[in-house]
Amino acid sequence: MWREEEDEDASLRSRLIQNAHEDDDDGLKVVDVERNKENAAKKTNVLEEVWKQLWLAGPLICVSLLNYCLQVISLMFIGRLGELPFSGASMATSFASVTGSSLLKGMANALDTLCGQSYGAKQHHMLGIHMQRSMLVLTIVSIPLSVVWANTRPLLIASGQDPEISEKAGKYAILMIPSLFPYALLQCLNRFLKSQNIVFPMVFSSGFTTLLHVVVCWLLVFKSGLGYRGPALANAISYWVNVLVLALYVKFSPSCSETWTGFSREAFQNIPSFLDLAIPSAVMICNIFQAWFPIVLCTVMSSLETWSFEMVVLLSGLLPNPKLETSVLSICLNTSAIFWVIPLGLGAAISTRVSNELGAGNPRAARSAVYVVLIMAIIVGILVGAVMILIRNVWGYAYSNDEQVVQYVASMLPILAASNFVDGLQSVLTGTARGCGRQKTGAFVNLGSYYIIGIPSAMLFTFVWHIGGKGLWLGILCALVVQVSCLLTITIRTDWEEEAKKARDSLIQ
């Protein structure tokens, strides 16, 4: 009897243990299913984010490339007229970028934050007001900038540039003045549309303008008697056409019916809110402007970087063979800019994604977007670098028939490949900072990287160790490495919940 009870207890314990194991197995299966669902959801979210960014970045890359093609096409026409006209036009273009276009483009970048966060928060009517306000400020700024361009020749000679090149550059820059005002308006229109994820109209407008520019350049260079100065005037015509096409779209398109409600007196109010995004950066950018107009103080961080690249071309005029060095480094600058439009598009896309998500109160989505775009930038950088190395021996022929120029360009392209890879990471990290409204932080990083590390390193490599034009570009590469290291550290340490709260608070004000 006692043994039978013992056997029953053992059997009962066995069944209980078996049931417990079965329950554990069922529990593990449930956990595995939940984990698989979570992983699948994460993968889906990543793919959706990649698609959103490609949908934005693809057209923006096309827009950047087409807009930059205006300058490239102009220089290609001038390059057929000889080394001196090409050097003069290149010098004028770089000088104009340092003293004008980069400044206006930098100021317009304030709209990445203002329009992007307003759109994310569904304050649609504010986008038109922000755009009008920026157009007003940039138009006023363009007036004194045109005076600077009119005095390009004496300013270049005073800085020690070659007199012949300075003479050509001065004549070219004067005819660039009419392009200054439409360029400013175009920057505002582009960012107004981009913040709403409206990008394809910009592609069509830029494509039409680029095709028109080829015809206008040919007429002004070879038929009008203007010669190498013709493309400068062609730029103005092309920019005005682009502005007109986009303005008509904004006025009549149903897509902009909520964001453009007509001109408003409110655009004349709260101008400090526009200026406040980048006042400290401009204080440290360019001392020659501080005595003229405090509006320049709102230049954002992108100007700092652009200026340093253009400084390479300006410094090349001080080398022993200024015509050769200026021509080659101008080609390198144009080449770098052509390939840079890809990460530039990614940077523009991430600034829109981050500002939209922060404005909508979605900090996790903003953070995910940043990590996705960093991976995309790395992949693009590797592919673009490989292409640049493969075409290095033939690329120079696109700009010049001079064999010495072609060989020099071939020796420079591997350095450009390395700098473009790092610059791609910089573009998306800078775009992230703009989306967060961190222009001040980015400005300090850029200032230190380019003007404490980059330019001094370039001068050391070039004028002390006598590496020539390669030394100038190596200095920029040093600056890029420092800049990316700082921006990446800041991005990794970002409190996205706090950034969303800041965006919400700024929209309430």
DOFI-626859 format. One record per residue (C-alpha): residue number from 1; residue in three letters; x, y, z. Coordinates in steps of 0.05 Angstrom, whole numbers. Example, Ala and Ser with C-alpha at 12.3 -4.5 7.8 and 13.67 -1.06 7.14 Angstrom:
residues 2
i 1, aa ALA, x 246, y -90, z 156
i 2, aa SER, x 273, y -21, z 143
END
This chain:
residues 509
i 1, aa MET, x 0, y 0, z 0
i 2, aa TRP, x 55, y 47, z 20
i 3, aa ARG, x 94, y 30, z -44
i 4, aa GLU, x 33, y 43, z -88
i 5, aa GLU, x 25, y 113, z -58
i 6, aa GLU, x 99, y 125, z -69
i 7, aa ASP, x 93, y 104, z -142
i 8, aa GLU, x 33, y 150, z -152
i 9, aa ASP, x 72, y 209, z -122
i 10, aa ALA, x 131, y 195, z -167
i 11, aa SER, x 85, y 191, z -228
i 12, aa LEU, x 51, y 256, z -208
i 13, aa ARG, x 119, y 291, z -199
i 14, aa SER, x 140, y 265, z -267
i 15, aa ARG, x 78, y 293, z -300
i 16, aa LEU, x 87, y 360, z -265
i 17, aa ILE, x 159, y 365, z -287
i 18, aa GLN, x 139, y 347, z -358
i 19, aa ASN, x 84, y 399, z -358
i 20, aa ALA, x 133, y 451, z -330
i 21, aa HIS, x 182, y 436, z -386
i 22, aa GLU, x 126, y 441, z -437
i 23, aa ASP, x 105, y 508, z -407
i 24, aa ASP, x 178, y 532, z -410
i 25, aa ASP, x 182, y 510, z -483
i 26, aa ASP, x 117, y 546, z -499
i 27, aa GLY, x 143, y 608, z -463
i 28, aa LEU, x 208, y 606, z -502
i 29, aa LYS, x 170, y 598, z -567
i 30, aa VAL, x 128, y 659, z -550
i 31, aa VAL, x 191, y 699, z -533
i 32, aa ASP, x 223, y 676, z -599
i 33, aa VAL, x 161, y 696, z -638
i 34, aa GLU, x 159, y 764, z -604
i 35, aa ARG, x 233, y 774, z -617
i 36, aa ASN, x 225, y 756, z -690
i 37, aa LYS, x 167, y 804, z -696
i 38, aa GLU, x 208, y 859, z -664
i 39, aa ASN, x 268, y 845, z -710
i 40, aa ALA, x 222, y 844, z -771
i 41, aa ALA, x 191, y 910, z -749
i 42, aa LYS, x 260, y 941, z -740
i 43, aa LYS, x 282, y 916, z -809
i 44, aa THR, x 218, y 944, z -839
i 45, aa ASN, x 229, y 1012, z -805
i 46, aa VAL, x 301, y 1015, z -830
i 47, aa LEU, x 279, y 998, z -902
i 48, aa GLU, x 224, y 1050, z -897
i 49, aa GLU, x 274, y 1102, z -873
i 50, aa VAL, x 323, y 1084, z -929
i 51, aa TRP, x 266, y 1093, z -980
i 52, aa LYS, x 245, y 1160, z -950
i 53, aa GLN, x 316, y 1186, z -953
i 54, aa LEU, x 329, y 1161, z -1023
i 55, aa TRP, x 263, y 1191, z -1046
i 56, aa LEU, x 287, y 1258, z -1019
i 57, aa ALA, x 362, y 1252, z -1033
i 58, aa GLY, x 357, y 1226, z -1104
i 59, aa PRO, x 322, y 1287, z -1133
i 60, aa LEU, x 362, y 1334, z -1088
i 61, aa ILE, x 427, y 1303, z -1115
i 62, aa CYS, x 402, y 1317, z -1186
i 63, aa VAL, x 384, y 1389, z -1167
i 64, aa SER, x 452, y 1401, z -1136
i 65, aa LEU, x 488, y 1370, z -1195
i 66, aa LEU, x 448, y 1409, z -1246
i 67, aa ASN, x 457, y 1475, z -1209
i 68, aa TYR, x 531, y 1463, z -1203
i 69, aa CYS, x 534, y 1445, z -1276
i 70, aa LEU, x 522, y 1518, z -1292
i 71, aa GLN, x 590, y 1535, z -1264
i 72, aa VAL, x 623, y 1474, z -1295
i 73, aa ILE, x 594, y 1488, z -1363
i 74, aa SER, x 617, y 1560, z -1359
i 75, aa LEU, x 688, y 1539, z -1342
i 76, aa MET, x 689, y 1486, z -1397
i 77, aa PHE, x 671, y 1539, z -1449
i 78, aa ILE, x 724, y 1586, z -1421
i 79, aa GLY, x 776, y 1531, z -1418
i 80, aa ARG, x 776, y 1527, z -1494
i 81, aa LEU, x 798, y 1600, z -1498
i 82, aa GLY, x 865, y 1590, z -1464
i 83, aa GLU, x 899, y 1582, z -1396
i 84, aa LEU, x 898, y 1656, z -1376
i 85, aa PRO, x 823, y 1666, z -1387
i 86, aa PHE, x 809, y 1600, z -1351
i 87, aa SER, x 853, y 1620, z -1292
i 88, aa GLY, x 820, y 1689, z -1288
i 89, aa ALA, x 750, y 1661, z -1290
i 90, aa SER, x 768, y 1607, z -1239
i 91, aa MET, x 798, y 1660, z -1193
i 92, aa ALA, x 736, y 1704, z -1200
i 93, aa THR, x 690, y 1645, z -1187
i 94, aa SER, x 727, y 1626, z -1123
i 95, aa PHE, x 729, y 1699, z -1100
i 96, aa ALA, x 655, y 1706, z -1113
i 97, aa SER, x 641, y 1643, z -1074
i 98, aa VAL, x 682, y 1667, z -1014
i 99, aa THR, x 651, y 1737, z -1014
i 100, aa GLY, x 581, y 1723, z -1037
i 101, aa SER, x 547, y 1659, z -1059
i 102, aa SER, x 572, y 1616, z -1001
i 103, aa LEU, x 549, y 1670, z -953
i 104, aa LEU, x 479, y 1672, z -983
i 105, aa LYS, x 474, y 1597, z -986
i 106, aa GLY, x 496, y 1593, z -914
i 107, aa MET, x 443, y 1643, z -892
i 108, aa ALA, x 389, y 1606, z -929
i 109, aa ASN, x 406, y 1542, z -891
i 110, aa ALA, x 369, y 1572, z -832
i 111, aa LEU, x 306, y 1551, z -869
i 112, aa ASP, x 326, y 1478, z -861
i 113, aa THR, x 310, y 1486, z -787
i 114, aa LEU, x 254, y 1537, z -789
i 115, aa CYS, x 213, y 1509, z -847
i 116, aa GLY, x 229, y 1437, z -831
i 117, aa GLN, x 206, y 1439, z -759
i 118, aa SER, x 145, y 1482, z -776
i 119, aa TYR, x 124, y 1432, z -829
i 120, aa GLY, x 134, y 1374, z -781
i 121, aa ALA, x 91, y 1410, z -729
i 122, aa LYS, x 37, y 1422, z -783
i 123, aa GLN, x 45, y 1498, z -777
i 124, aa HIS, x 42, y 1501, z -853
i 125, aa HIS, x 27, y 1575, z -861
i 126, aa MET, x 92, y 1592, z -827
i 127, aa LEU, x 134, y 1563, z -884
i 128, aa GLY, x 115, y 1619, z -931
i 129, aa ILE, x 129, y 1672, z -878
i 130, aa HIS, x 197, y 1642, z -863
i 131, aa MET, x 214, y 1642, z -937
i 132, aa GLN, x 192, y 1714, z -947
i 133, aa ARG, x 233, y 1735, z -887
i 134, aa SER, x 295, y 1700, z -913
i 135, aa MET, x 286, y 1730, z -983
i 136, aa LEU, x 282, y 1800, z -953
i 137, aa VAL, x 345, y 1791, z -911
i 138, aa LEU, x 385, y 1758, z -968
i 139, aa THR, x 365, y 1811, z -1018
i 140, aa ILE, x 389, y 1866, z -971
i 141, aa VAL, x 455, y 1829, z -959
i 142, aa SER, x 466, y 1822, z -1035
i 143, aa ILE, x 472, y 1897, z -1044
i 144, aa PRO, x 538, y 1907, z -1008
i 145, aa LEU, x 563, y 1841, z -1034
i 146, aa SER, x 555, y 1867, z -1105
i 147, aa VAL, x 600, y 1926, z -1086
i 148, aa VAL, x 653, y 1876, z -1064
i 149, aa TRP, x 648, y 1838, z -1130
i 150, aa ALA, x 655, y 1903, z -1169
i 151, aa ASN, x 723, y 1914, z -1135
i 152, aa THR, x 749, y 1843, z -1147
i 153, aa ARG, x 811, y 1865, z -1186
i 154, aa PRO, x 841, y 1913, z -1135
i 155, aa LEU, x 825, y 1866, z -1078
i 156, aa LEU, x 860, y 1808, z -1112
i 157, aa ILE, x 921, y 1850, z -1129
i 158, aa ALA, x 924, y 1875, z -1058
i 159, aa SER, x 925, y 1803, z -1033
i 160, aa GLY, x 986, y 1788, z -1076
i 161, aa GLN, x 953, y 1752, z -1135
i 162, aa ASP, x 983, y 1752, z -1205
i 163, aa PRO, x 965, y 1819, z -1239
i 164, aa GLU, x 945, y 1786, z -1305
i 165, aa ILE, x 899, y 1736, z -1272
i 166, aa SER, x 871, y 1791, z -1227
i 167, aa GLU, x 855, y 1834, z -1288
i 168, aa LYS, x 816, y 1778, z -1321
i 169, aa ALA, x 782, y 1759, z -1256
i 170, aa GLY, x 759, y 1830, z -1244
i 171, aa LYS, x 726, y 1837, z -1312
i 172, aa TYR, x 692, y 1769, z -1303
i 173, aa ALA, x 667, y 1785, z -1232
i 174, aa ILE, x 633, y 1850, z -1254
i 175, aa LEU, x 588, y 1811, z -1301
i 176, aa MET, x 573, y 1761, z -1246
i 177, aa ILE, x 538, y 1815, z -1204
i 178, aa PRO, x 469, y 1806, z -1237
i 179, aa SER, x 470, y 1733, z -1216
i 180, aa LEU, x 477, y 1749, z -1143
i 181, aa PHE, x 404, y 1769, z -1130
i 182, aa PRO, x 370, y 1710, z -1166
i 183, aa TYR, x 419, y 1663, z -1132
i 184, aa ALA, x 396, y 1688, z -1064
i 185, aa LEU, x 322, y 1679, z -1082
i 186, aa LEU, x 335, y 1610, z -1111
i 187, aa GLN, x 366, y 1586, z -1046
i 188, aa CYS, x 304, y 1606, z -1008
i 189, aa LEU, x 255, y 1574, z -1057
i 190, aa ASN, x 294, y 1509, z -1058
i 191, aa ARG, x 292, y 1502, z -982
i 192, aa PHE, x 219, y 1522, z -978
i 193, aa LEU, x 201, y 1465, z -1026
i 194, aa LYS, x 250, y 1415, z -997
i 195, aa SER, x 222, y 1423, z -927
i 196, aa GLN, x 155, y 1399, z -954
i 197, aa ASN, x 187, y 1340, z -989
i 198, aa ILE, x 170, y 1372, z -1056
i 199, aa VAL, x 232, y 1358, z -1097
i 200, aa PHE, x 214, y 1337, z -1168
i 201, aa PRO, x 193, y 1407, z -1191
i 202, aa MET, x 263, y 1430, z -1172
i 203, aa VAL, x 293, y 1375, z -1215
i 204, aa PHE, x 252, y 1395, z -1276
i 205, aa SER, x 266, y 1469, z -1266
i 206, aa SER, x 341, y 1457, z -1257
i 207, aa GLY, x 344, y 1410, z -1316
i 208, aa PHE, x 311, y 1460, z -1362
i 209, aa THR, x 356, y 1516, z -1337
i 210, aa THR, x 419, y 1474, z -1349
i 211, aa LEU, x 400, y 1459, z -1421
i 212, aa LEU, x 385, y 1532, z -1432
i 213, aa HIS, x 452, y 1551, z -1401
i 214, aa VAL, x 491, y 1512, z -1453
i 215, aa VAL, x 457, y 1550, z -1510
i 216, aa VAL, x 464, y 1618, z -1476
i 217, aa CYS, x 538, y 1605, z -1461
i 218, aa TRP, x 552, y 1587, z -1533
i 219, aa LEU, x 517, y 1650, z -1558
i 220, aa LEU, x 552, y 1696, z -1509
i 221, aa VAL, x 621, y 1666, z -1515
i 222, aa PHE, x 626, y 1656, z -1591
i 223, aa LYS, x 573, y 1703, z -1621
i 224, aa SER, x 567, y 1764, z -1576
i 225, aa GLY, x 639, y 1785, z -1573
i 226, aa LEU, x 641, y 1779, z -1497
i 227, aa GLY, x 690, y 1720, z -1501
i 228, aa TYR, x 709, y 1691, z -1434
i 229, aa ARG, x 663, y 1740, z -1398
i 230, aa GLY, x 601, y 1713, z -1432
i 231, aa PRO, x 588, y 1655, z -1384
i 232, aa ALA, x 586, y 1704, z -1325
i 233, aa LEU, x 526, y 1738, z -1356
i 234, aa ALA, x 497, y 1671, z -1376
i 235, aa ASN, x 496, y 1650, z -1303
i 236, aa ALA, x 451, y 1709, z -1286
i 237, aa ILE, x 402, y 1692, z -1342
i 238, aa SER, x 399, y 1619, z -1321
i 239, aa TYR, x 388, y 1636, z -1247
i 240, aa TRP, x 331, y 1684, z -1263
i 241, aa VAL, x 297, y 1632, z -1307
i 242, aa ASN, x 302, y 1581, z -1251
i 243, aa VAL, x 273, y 1629, z -1200
i 244, aa LEU, x 215, y 1648, z -1246
i 245, aa VAL, x 197, y 1575, z -1259
i 246, aa LEU, x 197, y 1556, z -1186
i 247, aa ALA, x 160, y 1619, z -1165
i 248, aa LEU, x 104, y 1602, z -1214
i 249, aa TYR, x 101, y 1532, z -1186
i 250, aa VAL, x 95, y 1557, z -1115
i 251, aa LYS, x 41, y 1607, z -1135
i 252, aa PHE, x -4, y 1560, z -1175
i 253, aa SER, x 10, y 1490, z -1150
i 254, aa PRO, x -42, y 1458, z -1103
i 255, aa SER, x 17, y 1425, z -1066
i 256, aa CYS, x 36, y 1494, z -1038
i 257, aa SER, x -34, y 1520, z -1025
i 258, aa GLU, x -27, y 1512, z -949
i 259, aa THR, x 46, y 1534, z -944
i 260, aa TRP, x 42, y 1595, z -990
i 261, aa THR, x -17, y 1640, z -974
i 262, aa GLY, x 10, y 1703, z -1005
i 263, aa PHE, x 55, y 1759, z -982
i 264, aa SER, x 48, y 1778, z -909
i 265, aa ARG, x 72, y 1835, z -866
i 266, aa GLU, x 90, y 1783, z -815
i 267, aa ALA, x 153, y 1771, z -856
i 268, aa PHE, x 180, y 1838, z -831
i 269, aa GLN, x 171, y 1815, z -759
i 270, aa ASN, x 215, y 1770, z -717
i 271, aa ILE, x 275, y 1778, z -763
i 272, aa PRO, x 320, y 1764, z -703
i 273, aa SER, x 290, y 1694, z -700
i 274, aa PHE, x 320, y 1682, z -769
i 275, aa LEU, x 386, y 1715, z -752
i 276, aa ASP, x 392, y 1681, z -685
i 277, aa LEU, x 409, y 1614, z -716
i 278, aa ALA, x 479, y 1634, z -735
i 279, aa ILE, x 501, y 1701, z -707
i 280, aa PRO, x 562, y 1673, z -669
i 281, aa SER, x 587, y 1636, z -730
i 282, aa ALA, x 589, y 1698, z -773
i 283, aa VAL, x 626, y 1737, z -719
i 284, aa MET, x 683, y 1688, z -728
i 285, aa ILE, x 678, y 1678, z -803
i 286, aa CYS, x 698, y 1741, z -838
i 287, aa ASN, x 721, y 1804, z -803
i 288, aa ILE, x 716, y 1847, z -866
i 289, aa PHE, x 640, y 1842, z -863
i 290, aa GLN, x 629, y 1857, z -790
i 291, aa ALA, x 635, y 1932, z -798
i 292, aa TRP, x 586, y 1933, z -857
i 293, aa PHE, x 523, y 1897, z -837
i 294, aa PRO, x 503, y 1856, z -777
i 295, aa ILE, x 456, y 1816, z -821
i 296, aa VAL, x 517, y 1777, z -846
i 297, aa LEU, x 523, y 1751, z -775
i 298, aa CYS, x 470, y 1699, z -790
i 299, aa THR, x 514, y 1661, z -838
i 300, aa VAL, x 511, y 1588, z -819
i 301, aa MET, x 565, y 1537, z -814
i 302, aa SER, x 565, y 1515, z -887
i 303, aa SER, x 599, y 1580, z -908
i 304, aa LEU, x 660, y 1564, z -865
i 305, aa GLU, x 674, y 1500, z -902
i 306, aa THR, x 660, y 1529, z -972
i 307, aa TRP, x 707, y 1587, z -958
i 308, aa SER, x 764, y 1541, z -939
i 309, aa PHE, x 758, y 1501, z -1004
i 310, aa GLU, x 756, y 1565, z -1045
i 311, aa MET, x 817, y 1590, z -1006
i 312, aa VAL, x 855, y 1532, z -1037
i 313, aa VAL, x 845, y 1563, z -1106
i 314, aa LEU, x 862, y 1633, z -1081
i 315, aa LEU, x 926, y 1608, z -1046
i 316, aa SER, x 946, y 1571, z -1110
i 317, aa GLY, x 956, y 1639, z -1142
i 318, aa LEU, x 1016, y 1650, z -1095
i 319, aa LEU, x 1053, y 1587, z -1119
i 320, aa PRO, x 1113, y 1591, z -1167
i 321, aa ASN, x 1071, y 1572, z -1229
i 322, aa PRO, x 1005, y 1607, z -1212
i 323, aa LYS, x 971, y 1595, z -1280
i 324, aa LEU, x 983, y 1520, z -1277
i 325, aa GLU, x 968, y 1513, z -1203
i 326, aa THR, x 905, y 1556, z -1206
i 327, aa SER, x 879, y 1518, z -1267
i 328, aa VAL, x 892, y 1449, z -1236
i 329, aa LEU, x 864, y 1465, z -1168
i 330, aa SER, x 803, y 1497, z -1199
i 331, aa ILE, x 792, y 1433, z -1238
i 332, aa CYS, x 800, y 1393, z -1174
i 333, aa LEU, x 752, y 1438, z -1137
i 334, aa ASN, x 700, y 1430, z -1192
i 335, aa THR, x 712, y 1355, z -1194
i 336, aa SER, x 704, y 1349, z -1119
i 337, aa ALA, x 641, y 1390, z -1122
i 338, aa ILE, x 611, y 1347, z -1177
i 339, aa PHE, x 620, y 1283, z -1136
i 340, aa TRP, x 602, y 1319, z -1072
i 341, aa VAL, x 531, y 1330, z -1096
i 342, aa ILE, x 514, y 1259, z -1074
i 343, aa PRO, x 530, y 1267, z -1000
i 344, aa LEU, x 505, y 1338, z -1006
i 345, aa GLY, x 438, y 1310, z -1027
i 346, aa LEU, x 440, y 1261, z -969
i 347, aa GLY, x 457, y 1318, z -922
i 348, aa ALA, x 398, y 1359, z -948
i 349, aa ALA, x 353, y 1299, z -940
i 350, aa ILE, x 373, y 1284, z -869
i 351, aa SER, x 365, y 1356, z -848
i 352, aa THR, x 293, y 1353, z -873
i 353, aa ARG, x 280, y 1285, z -841
i 354, aa VAL, x 309, y 1306, z -774
i 355, aa SER, x 274, y 1373, z -772
i 356, aa ASN, x 207, y 1343, z -794
i 357, aa GLU, x 211, y 1287, z -742
i 358, aa LEU, x 233, y 1333, z -685
i 359, aa GLY, x 178, y 1383, z -703
i 360, aa ALA, x 128, y 1325, z -702
i 361, aa GLY, x 154, y 1301, z -634
i 362, aa ASN, x 185, y 1236, z -659
i 363, aa PRO, x 256, y 1235, z -629
i 364, aa ARG, x 267, y 1160, z -641
i 365, aa ALA, x 251, y 1167, z -715
i 366, aa ALA, x 299, y 1226, z -720
i 367, aa ARG, x 355, y 1184, z -687
i 368, aa SER, x 342, y 1125, z -733
i 369, aa ALA, x 344, y 1170, z -794
i 370, aa VAL, x 414, y 1194, z -774
i 371, aa TYR, x 444, y 1125, z -766
i 372, aa VAL, x 413, y 1102, z -832
i 373, aa VAL, x 442, y 1161, z -870
i 374, aa LEU, x 512, y 1150, z -840
i 375, aa ILE, x 513, y 1080, z -868
i 376, aa MET, x 490, y 1105, z -935
i 377, aa ALA, x 544, y 1159, z -935
i 378, aa ILE, x 599, y 1107, z -922
i 379, aa ILE, x 575, y 1063, z -980
i 380, aa VAL, x 571, y 1122, z -1027
i 381, aa GLY, x 640, y 1147, z -1006
i 382, aa ILE, x 673, y 1081, z -1022
i 383, aa LEU, x 639, y 1076, z -1091
i 384, aa VAL, x 654, y 1148, z -1110
i 385, aa GLY, x 726, y 1142, z -1088
i 386, aa ALA, x 735, y 1080, z -1132
i 387, aa VAL, x 706, y 1117, z -1192
i 388, aa MET, x 752, y 1177, z -1181
i 389, aa ILE, x 814, y 1133, z -1180
i 390, aa LEU, x 792, y 1095, z -1242
i 391, aa ILE, x 782, y 1158, z -1284
i 392, aa ARG, x 843, y 1196, z -1259
i 393, aa ASN, x 884, y 1190, z -1323
i 394, aa VAL, x 830, y 1216, z -1370
i 395, aa TRP, x 789, y 1264, z -1328
i 396, aa GLY, x 834, y 1325, z -1341
i 397, aa TYR, x 818, y 1324, z -1415
i 398, aa ALA, x 747, y 1345, z -1399
i 399, aa TYR, x 775, y 1413, z -1379
i 400, aa SER, x 839, y 1423, z -1417
i 401, aa ASN, x 881, y 1398, z -1476
i 402, aa ASP, x 946, y 1416, z -1440
i 403, aa GLU, x 982, y 1351, z -1425
i 404, aa GLN, x 1017, y 1381, z -1364
i 405, aa VAL, x 949, y 1400, z -1334
i 406, aa VAL, x 921, y 1330, z -1348
i 407, aa GLN, x 979, y 1294, z -1314
i 408, aa TYR, x 976, y 1341, z -1254
i 409, aa VAL, x 901, y 1328, z -1246
i 410, aa ALA, x 914, y 1252, z -1250
i 411, aa SER, x 963, y 1257, z -1191
i 412, aa MET, x 912, y 1297, z -1151
i 413, aa LEU, x 851, y 1252, z -1157
i 414, aa PRO, x 872, y 1199, z -1106
i 415, aa ILE, x 877, y 1254, z -1054
i 416, aa LEU, x 809, y 1280, z -1076
i 417, aa ALA, x 780, y 1209, z -1068
i 418, aa ALA, x 802, y 1207, z -995
i 419, aa SER, x 777, y 1277, z -980
i 420, aa ASN, x 710, y 1264, z -1014
i 421, aa PHE, x 699, y 1202, z -971
i 422, aa VAL, x 710, y 1241, z -907
i 423, aa ASP, x 672, y 1300, z -934
i 424, aa GLY, x 612, y 1255, z -947
i 425, aa LEU, x 608, y 1238, z -873
i 426, aa GLN, x 616, y 1312, z -857
i 427, aa SER, x 557, y 1329, z -902
i 428, aa VAL, x 507, y 1284, z -868
i 429, aa LEU, x 532, y 1302, z -798
i 430, aa THR, x 526, y 1376, z -815
i 431, aa GLY, x 456, y 1363, z -844
i 432, aa THR, x 438, y 1330, z -778
i 433, aa ALA, x 462, y 1391, z -740
i 434, aa ARG, x 420, y 1437, z -784
i 435, aa GLY, x 358, y 1394, z -773
i 436, aa CYS, x 368, y 1401, z -698
i 437, aa GLY, x 379, y 1476, z -703
i 438, aa ARG, x 451, y 1468, z -679
i 439, aa GLN, x 483, y 1517, z -727
i 440, aa LYS, x 522, y 1551, z -672
i 441, aa THR, x 555, y 1486, z -649
i 442, aa GLY, x 570, y 1467, z -721
i 443, aa ALA, x 599, y 1535, z -735
i 444, aa PHE, x 649, y 1529, z -677
i 445, aa VAL, x 669, y 1460, z -701
i 446, aa ASN, x 678, y 1483, z -773
i 447, aa LEU, x 716, y 1545, z -752
i 448, aa GLY, x 766, y 1506, z -711
i 449, aa SER, x 773, y 1450, z -762
i 450, aa TYR, x 785, y 1493, z -823
i 451, aa TYR, x 818, y 1556, z -797
i 452, aa ILE, x 858, y 1528, z -739
i 453, aa ILE, x 876, y 1461, z -770
i 454, aa GLY, x 861, y 1462, z -845
i 455, aa ILE, x 888, y 1527, z -873
i 456, aa PRO, x 952, y 1528, z -829
i 457, aa SER, x 965, y 1455, z -848
i 458, aa ALA, x 955, y 1471, z -921
i 459, aa MET, x 1004, y 1529, z -917
i 460, aa LEU, x 1054, y 1485, z -879
i 461, aa PHE, x 1051, y 1429, z -931
i 462, aa THR, x 1055, y 1478, z -989
i 463, aa PHE, x 1100, y 1535, z -970
i 464, aa VAL, x 1146, y 1502, z -918
i 465, aa TRP, x 1151, y 1431, z -943
i 466, aa HIS, x 1141, y 1453, z -1016
i 467, aa ILE, x 1092, y 1398, z -1037
i 468, aa GLY, x 1056, y 1447, z -1083
i 469, aa GLY, x 982, y 1444, z -1098
i 470, aa LYS, x 977, y 1375, z -1066
i 471, aa GLY, x 996, y 1406, z -999
i 472, aa LEU, x 937, y 1454, z -1003
i 473, aa TRP, x 889, y 1396, z -1011
i 474, aa LEU, x 922, y 1354, z -957
i 475, aa GLY, x 911, y 1411, z -909
i 476, aa ILE, x 836, y 1409, z -924
i 477, aa LEU, x 837, y 1333, z -913
i 478, aa CYS, x 867, y 1344, z -844
i 479, aa ALA, x 811, y 1393, z -828
i 480, aa LEU, x 758, y 1345, z -852
i 481, aa VAL, x 783, y 1289, z -807
i 482, aa VAL, x 781, y 1334, z -746
i 483, aa GLN, x 713, y 1362, z -765
i 484, aa VAL, x 681, y 1293, z -775
i 485, aa SER, x 710, y 1268, z -709
i 486, aa CYS, x 679, y 1325, z -671
i 487, aa LEU, x 612, y 1323, z -705
i 488, aa LEU, x 607, y 1248, z -698
i 489, aa THR, x 621, y 1253, z -624
i 490, aa ILE, x 567, y 1306, z -616
i 491, aa THR, x 517, y 1266, z -656
i 492, aa ILE, x 529, y 1202, z -616
i 493, aa ARG, x 520, y 1239, z -550
i 494, aa THR, x 456, y 1275, z -573
i 495, aa ASP, x 396, y 1270, z -526
i 496, aa TRP, x 341, y 1263, z -579
i 497, aa GLU, x 285, y 1270, z -529
i 498, aa GLU, x 314, y 1337, z -508
i 499, aa GLU, x 322, y 1359, z -580
i 500, aa ALA, x 248, y 1344, z -593
i 501, aa LYS, x 229, y 1385, z -532
i 502, aa LYS, x 273, y 1444, z -557
i 503, aa ALA, x 239, y 1441, z -625
i 504, aa ARG, x 170, y 1441, z -593
i 505, aa ASP, x 189, y 1500, z -548
i 506, aa SER, x 217, y 1540, z -607
i 507, aa LEU, x 153, y 1531, z -647
i 508, aa ILE, x 111, y 1556, z -589
i 509, aa GLN, x 151, y 1621, z -584
END
